[in-house]
Amino acid sequence: MGNRSFKQHQRRWETAGVVLLAVVTLVATSLALLRSSALPTPSIAKPSPVAVFIGDSYTAPAGIVMWTTLVAAKKGWLEVNLGRGGTGYGSYGQVIPDAVKAKPDLVMVAGGRNDGSVDSLAIRTFYQDLRAQLPNAKIYAMSPLWDSTAAPAFIALQGHEVEAAVKAVGGTFLDVGQPFQGRPELITNDHVHPNATGHQVLAQAVSELLV
């Protein structure tokens, strides 16, 4: 009887060991499955590029949706508008400190009609200073714009100077032409500034040139 009792206990221990091993294996397998099916670490959203716009009254906020806002929205940029009415390349340098404070990924410069003539030195100096202060930013320069009437001769000449100056500092020239010429319906009653539709047309022209 004693030998039979021992064998019975031995079988119980063996059975218990098998059960324990199965439980351990099941737990290990479950943990492995949980680890493999765990939710991925959420990625941190990449911040939108900061775009600074420098220009005259064709760029400065005017109570309507400006071309700058339309372009920024289409490209996914965060707009910082530093446009000021009545300014030109002779005074654009004054806003460079504000542009630097914005820590932009890119700067887009427009305007030139208020200069009244071609000031090659002012144009070159502005882009050189802009590049010196923002060595890593992309710089875009738009060709000077006019209203629905024929642009004066200095506008085309100024465009050549702007193109040479921006390319000299590693920037990009955007030749949008004269999208308002012969289209008075794109200009407000002051016969100078683009209306809301005009800004849409300009935004489309600019967007098509951006790569």
C-alpha positions, 0 to 999 in steps of 0.5 A: 500500500505504501508503494502504491501511495507513493506512485499515486503522489508521484503521478500527481506531482508529474501532472501538476508539473505539466499543468504548471509548465502549460500555465507558464507557457500560456502566460509567456505567449500572452505577454508576447502577443500583447507586446506585438499588438501594442499600439504604436507610439504616436508620432509628433506632428511636424510643425508648419513651415513659417513663411514671412511675406515682405512687400508693399500695399499689394501685400499688407493686410487690407481687410480682404483675403490677401494673396499671401494668405491664399498661398500660405493656406495652399502650401501649408505654411504659417503666414507672417505678413510684414507688408507695409503700404507705401514701402519699396526696396529702399525701405524693405531693410527696416523689416528684416529684424522683424523677419528674423524674430519670426524665425522663418523657414522661408521669406517671400518678397514682393513689390517695387512699384513704389520705388518709382525707378530702379535702385540697383544698390538698394535691391542688392543690399536688401537681399544681401542683408536678408541672406546674412540675417537668415542664412538658412531660410529659403528666399523667394522674390516676385517680379514687380507688379503693376495694376490693370494699365500698362506697366512703366518701363522701370518695372521690367528693368527693376524685375531684372535687378531683383532677379539677379540680386535674389539669385546671387544670394541663393534665392529663387525668382518668381516671374509672375508677369503682369496678371492684372494688365488689361483686366480692370475687373481685378482692381478696386475702385481706386484703380491701383490695388487688386480686389479679392478676385485679383488676389485670387488670381495673383495667388494662383499665379504665384502657387504655380511657380512654387516647387 
